[in-house]
Amino acid sequence: VSVGGSAGIQETMPSSGEVLLTDGQVLSGLIRAETVRLPEGATATVAEDLRIEASGELLIAGRLLLADRTAGAAQADAPDLRLWAGRRLTVSGEIV
């Protein structure tokens, strides 16, 4: 599993523990953990379709940026984003 930099997250993460998303991270695929957090002040980019599954808490306090996959085309085409939390889903940041 690759976590960080331009490689992004492209495979399933462990189903227990915490995944802390970081500033500048490029995301795609499936992220699965007990807790998933994007802290305030951090911006992560969703480059391809992404599903985040948290059995406990999913917190988006930073900025989750959905990349335009059709740069220069007449219409934008953002990746699919699916968020699921077993206990609590909080978005106090931005999803753009």
Buried (B, 14 or more C-beta within 10 A) or exposed (E): EEBEEEEBBBEBBEEEEBBEBBEEBBBBBBBBBBBBBBBEEBBBBBBBBBBBBBBBBBBBBBBBBBBEEEEEEEEEEBBEBEBEBEEEBEEEBEEE
